[in-house]
Amino acid sequence: MLPSTLLDSADKALYFAKEHGRNQVVLFENIPPPQSNSDANDVELF
């Protein structure tokens, strides 16, 4: 694994942990893939 790839993976795991409760260990392999937001163009009125 290239150093830049390793750092990118570690960075993604760090930010995932921060966004999901902090004080935890997250492995890059365990991060779920990003979900596509197909409702992004919908307008919610209520």
Contacts in CASP RR format, 6 or more apart in sequence:
PFRMAT RR
TARGET T0000
AUTHOR 0000-0000-0000
METHOD contacts of the structure
MODEL  1
MLPSTLLDSADKALYFAKEHGRNQVVLFENIPPPQSNSDANDVELF
9 28 0 8 1.000
10 28 0 8 1.000
12 28 0 8 1.000
12 31 0 8 1.000
13 26 0 8 1.000
13 27 0 8 1.000
13 28 0 8 1.000
13 31 0 8 1.000
14 26 0 8 1.000
16 26 0 8 1.000
16 31 0 8 1.000
17 24 0 8 1.000
17 25 0 8 1.000
17 26 0 8 1.000
20 26 0 8 1.000
END
